[in-house]
């Protein structure tokens, strides 16, 4: 290495940042991230900004000449870091947790430095083989059989989209890859089945694959918000009688609203009898299978044709990392593989991931997973997930013991759904108004951030636990904040 270095911050005439300058800056960035993680609880979970506040402070045009990195980082500290919603914060209990752990952040940094494009083996040998290894590690961690293979995608939305394309391709005689679906009178409208509680990403996938939202049939759920197998059988029979063509069932193992778990075994029985593809959306819930005692919740999922689980939801992996598992890799390759001359590669017993999905270029997601799994260990990950479920059960017990609150759904995992109902006979409109006020008041404190949903048509509060930085102090704190907010809202409205 040359001892000649430009003065710090000076732009080169041509070329990239000087390696020495990069090294110094990288140490500074690492310190900034460490300070951020160390000081999270001094920040409000949701920034106190209005739409347009940040943009108003950003230049309308990009700079014509390069700026010193110190100035750029100062602006980051002033404009960006304090004005994001802090998903890393232990008071973030909305939606589902998406927490980046220390070892996985380091893996993300290393992957960015390598900039490995995991298109096919010959241009990313170590990256490809590490992805294969990590997928097999995860498959074993979830207790799934060896016939499952898979790939890493960005989100569950894309993982499910790929699965539905493969399911459509597998329909006998349809030949959708070559002929498409438009203008055909030789096949009835395709239909896929989801529960009334399924995620909207399935509807979006149906739009993309040409089935359309009319081709998505929502199946009624039971009192615990699980898809009813009897209603599914009846729906399939009705559609066949009407000349429509069922092709896929999508079950959910951990729904977005209540984390209900569809009966995977019963769905598998129906799909086997009817010749349908079974795809399981376990984006959140599937991570609980790392804990052996929770695997019974997912009994039968090993019979699915495809499964999606998101390590970036409840396995402490930086966004994004979605695992798509499939029983028959060749079904995906047959649906997607196109190999023109400009990306042809030497033949051999290698995995070329571009042939199994819609992307050619792919991020090196496996590295961060490899690092965090090694750092935590399987038992370490399992113990943290188990603790989150234990904390959720404590919160559940407090809700159940308080006559002014009503639990709205079972708590199989680490999300608790409930609402304030008061002491007397109150209309649903009044109860909803109070609960809206409670949510607004709790979120306004800056200490916690919760999100609502609707269950059986009723406005419902949700508390999701899934951050390794969360402790019972945070769980007690949010419960106290909710009760205090209820008293304030009711008193203020009386």
N, C-alpha and C positions, 0 to 999 in steps of 0.2 A: 504494500500500500504506500502510495506517495505521502511524503510528509507535508507536501504543499497543500494548503487548504485556503479556500476563499474566506474572507472575513465573514463571521456568522451573519446569516440573514441575507447575504448578497445573492442576487439571482445570477445563475450561469447564463452565458451568451446562448449556448445550446446545451441540450442534454437534461438529465434529471437532477433532482436534489443531490447535493454532495452527500456521500455516505456518512461522513463525519457529522454533518449537520443533521442528517436523518437520525443518527444514533442519539445525539443530544435531545432532539425534539421528541423522539420516541420515549426516552426516559421521562420527559416532562408530561407527555400524554398519559403514561402509566401512572404517574403521581396524581394527575387530575382525576383519572377514573377511580383510583384507590380512595382519594379524598371524597369523591362523590358517594361511593358506596359507604364510606365510614360516616358520612354526614347526612344520610338519607332522611333520618327522622327529624332533622331540623327543617326540612322542606315541607310545604303543603303537598299532599298527594296530587292534587289538581291545581295547576297554576291559576292565579287570579288575573287572568287576561281576558280581553274581549276579542271577538273575531276582528282580524285586521291589525291588532296591536303590534304583533311581531313584524308583519310585512311592512308596516309603515316605517320601521326602523332599518329596513334593508335597502341597499341601493337599487334603483330601478334598472341600472345597467351594470354589466360585469366590468371589472377594472381593465383598462387597456394594458397596464403594466403590472407585473407581479408585485405582490405586497409581502412584507415580512411575516413570517409564520407567527411571530409573537403577537402581532396585531390580529391575525386571524383567530388565534386561540383565545385572545382576550375577548373578541367579539362572541366566540362560542360560549365563553363563561358568562357573558353579559346577556346574550340574546337567546341562546338555545337551551343550555342546561337548565336554567330556572323556569323555562316556559314550556316544558314538555309535561305530559302526564306521567308520573313516575311509577311505571309498572314494577320497578325494582323495590319500591317502598313496602315495608311490612304492613302498612295500613291499606294497601291496595287489595281489596277483597271483592272486586267486581268481576263480572264475566267469568273467565277462568284465569288462573295465574299463568303468567308467562315470564318466568324469572331466569335471568342469566347468572349462573354460578361462576365463581372465580376461575376454576380450572377450565371451564368451557369458554369463558371470555378469552383466556390465553390461547386456547386452540383456535378461536376465530381470528385472532391477530396473526397467528402463524399461517393459517390458511390464506389470509389476505396477502401476506408476504410472498408465499409461493405462487399465488394466482393460478393454481392448477385448474385447468378446464377439463372436467371429467366427462368428456364426450365418448371416448372409446379407449380401450386398453393401451394402444400403442402410443398415444400422446399423454397418457396419465397412468402408467403402470402401477406405481405405489398407491396412488389415490384410488384407483379402481379396486385394487385388491384389499386395501384397508376398508373401503365401503362394503365389500363382500363380507369381510370378517366382522365388522361392526353389526351388520344386518343379522348375521348368524348369532352373534352375542345377544342381540336384542330378542331375537326369536326364542333363544333358550331362556332368557330372563323372563319372558312372558309365559313360558311353559308350553309353547306351541310345537307341534311335531316337525320333524326334519324335512318333510316335503315342502314346507314353506320357504320361499325365496323372497326377494324384494329389492327395493331401491329407495333412495332418499329423494323426496320432493320438497317443494317449498312449504305448501300448506295442505290441510286436509281437503280443501276445495279442489285443488288440482289432483291430489291422490284419488279422490272419489271420481272426478271426471275421467281420469285414465281408466279406472276400474269399469265405469259404465260404457266407455268405448269398447273395452275388451268384452264386456257382457253382450253388447250389441253385435260385435263381430262373431261371437260364438253362436248366435241364433242360426240353426240349421237352414240352409237354403236362402238366407237373406242376402248374402254377398254384399253387405253394406259398404265394405271398403272400396270395392270397385264400382258398384252401381249407385251408391248413395241411397237416399230415401225419397227424394223429390219426384213427384209425378208418377209414382208406381201404383198400379192397381192390382198387383199380384200378391200383395201382403196387406193385412189389416194394420191399423194403427198400433204402434208399439206402446206397451204400458209397463211402467215400473211402479213398485209399491213401497210406500214409506209409512211410518206412523204419523199420527196427527202432531206429534212432538218433534219430528225430524228437522234437521237443520236446513236452512234455505239454500245451502250450497248444492244440495241434490236437485232442487228446482233449477238452479243456474246451469248445472251440468246437463239437465234434460233439454234446456234451451240450446246449448251448444251442440249436442249430439243429434239434434233434429227430431227429438221426441216431443219437445214442447211441453209447456206446463199443463196442457190438457192431458198429456200422457203420464202425468204423475198422479197416482191415486193415493190419497191419504186414508189410512186405515184407522178406525177408532181405537182408542186406548182404554185400558181398565182403570180402576180407581187409583192405581199407583202409577198411572201414565205410561204403561207399557203396551206395546202393540198387542192386540188380541188375535191369537192364531185363528180362532173360529171366524172372525170377521175377515181375516186375510183369505182364508179358504173360500168364503162366500164371494168376496170381490173377484178372485181369480175366475171362479166358475161363471159369474155374471159377465165378465169381460170376454171370456171364450165364447159364451153363448151369443154375444152381440157382435162377434166377428173381429174383435180386437185381439192383439197378440201379446200376452204377458211374456216378459223376458227376464225380469230382474226383481229381486226383493232387496231393499236396503234396510237393515236393522240398525238400531242405535244402541250402543253400550255406553251410556252416560249422556243423556240428552242435555241440550244447552240450557233449558229452563230449570229442570228439576234433577238432572243426572239419573233419571230412571233408566233401567237396563232392560231392553227388550229380551224376550226368552229365545236366546240364540239356538238352543237345541230344537225347540218346536218349529222355529223358522226353517232350520236346516231340514227337518223332516218334510215340511211342505215343499220346499224347493227341490228336494230329491224326488219326491213323488210327481211333481209337476214339470220337472226338467227345466228349472229356472236357476239363474245365477244368484248366489247369495253374497252380497257385499255388506260388510259390517263397519259402521262408522264408530270406532272406539277412540276417537281423537283425544278426548279427555280421559275417559274411564279406563281404557286399556292399560294405562301406566300402572294402575293399581295391581295388575296381575304380577308385577315384580314381587309383590308380597304374596307368598304361597297361600296364606289363609284366605285371600280374597279371590283366588282363581275360580272358586266355585260359582261366583257371581256370573261368570262368563261361560259356563258349561255349554258346550256345543259350538263355541266359536271356532274351534279347530276344524270344523266341517265346512266352513265358508270357502268360497273361491277367492275372496280378497278381503283384506282388513286394512284399515288405516288407524295408526296410533301416532300422536304428535309428541315427541320428546320435548318440543318447545312449550308444551302446556304444563305438564306436571312431572317433568324430569329435569328441570333446571337448566335447559339448553337454550342458548341465545336464539332468538328468532332469526332465521327460520329453519325448521327441521321437522319434516313430516315423513313418517315411515309408511310406505305402501308395501304390504306383504301380499304375495299371491301364491296360490297353490300350484298353478301351472304357468311357469314362466313363458313357455312357448305360445300360450294363448295371447299374451301381451305382445310378444315379438311378432306373431302373425298379424296382429291388428295394426302395428305401428312401423315395422321395419321397412325403411327405404334407404338404399345404399347407393347413391350415385358415385361416379368415378372420383369426384373431388374429395370424397371422404372414405374411399375404399381402403381397407386395411388388410394386412396379412391374415390369412386364415389360421385357425388354431383354437385351442380350448381356452378361450378368453371371453370375458364379459364386456360387451360394447353397450353401455347403458343407453346410448342415443337410440338404440333399436327398440326400446321397451316403453317409450313415451313420446310426447310431442316435442320435447326440447332436444336441440343438438348441444348447445353449450349448457353446462351444468356446474354449479358451485361445488367446492370440495367441502361438503358438510360433515363428512365422516370424521374429520380430524378432531373437531371440538367434542364430538361424542366419545371418541376413543380416549381422549384425555380425561374427560370428566368421569367416565365409567371406571377408568383405572384409578383416578384419585379418590372417588367416593367408595368404590367397590360395590358389588351387587348388594351386599348386606347393608352397606351404608345408605344406598338409595332406598332400599326397602324399608329401613328403619325410619327414615324421614317421612316417607309416604304413609307409613303406619301411624306415625305420630300426628300427622295432619288429620287422619281419620279419627284418631282418638280425641283430638281437640274439637273436631266437629261434633262428636258425640256429647262432649261436655256442654257445648253450646246448645245442642238439642235438648238436653236435660233441663237446662235453665228455661228455655222457651216452653217446654211442656209443663214445667212446674208453675208458671206464671199465668194466672187465669185471664189476664188482659191480652195475652198473645196466643196466636193459633199457628201451629205448624201446618204447612200446606202440602207437604209431600214426605215420603220416607227419605231417610238419609243413608243410602248405601255406601257413600264415599265421603267426600270432604266438603260438600256444599249443603247448606241449610237454607230452606225456603220457609218463610213464615210471614205473618202480618199482625199488626195490632188490631184488636177487635173491641177493646174497651170492656166496660162492666155491664152495660145494659144492651137492650135490643136496639141496634143501630142499623140503619139502611146501608146497603153496600156502597151507595154513593158517598155517604158520610165516612165510612171506614176507608174507602179509597182516598178521599181527600186528606184524611189524617195521615195515612201512610205516605202519600206523596209529600206531605209537609215534613214528616219524619225523615224521609230520604234526603230531601233538600237540606234540612238542618244538619244532619250528620255529615253530609258531603261538604257543607259550607265550613265546617270546623277546620278542614285541611288535614286532620289527623287520619281520617279514614275515607275510603271511596267505595261505595256500594252501587250495584246496578239492580234494576227491577225486572220483573217479567210478569206474565199472566199465566195462572194455572186455573183451569176450569172457569175461565172468564174473569177471575178475580185478581186484582192488583196485588203483587207479591214482592216482598223484599228478599234478596239473596245475600248470603255471606259465604264466600268461597275462600277456603284455606288451602294453601299450596306453595307457599314461599318458605324456603329453608331458613329465612331470617325471622319468621313469625314464631312467637311463643304464646303461652297462655296469657301473658300480660297484654298482648294485642287483642286476644279473643275476649278477655274480660273487659278491656277498654271499649271495644266496639259495642258490646252488650250494654254496658253502662251508658254509652253515648246514645244508643237507641232508646233506652228507657227514659233518659233525661229529655231527649228530643220529643218523645211522646207526651211527657208531662207538660213541656213548654207549649207544644202545638195545641193540645187539648185546652190547657189553661188560657192560652192566648185567644183561642176561638170561642171561649165560653162567655 
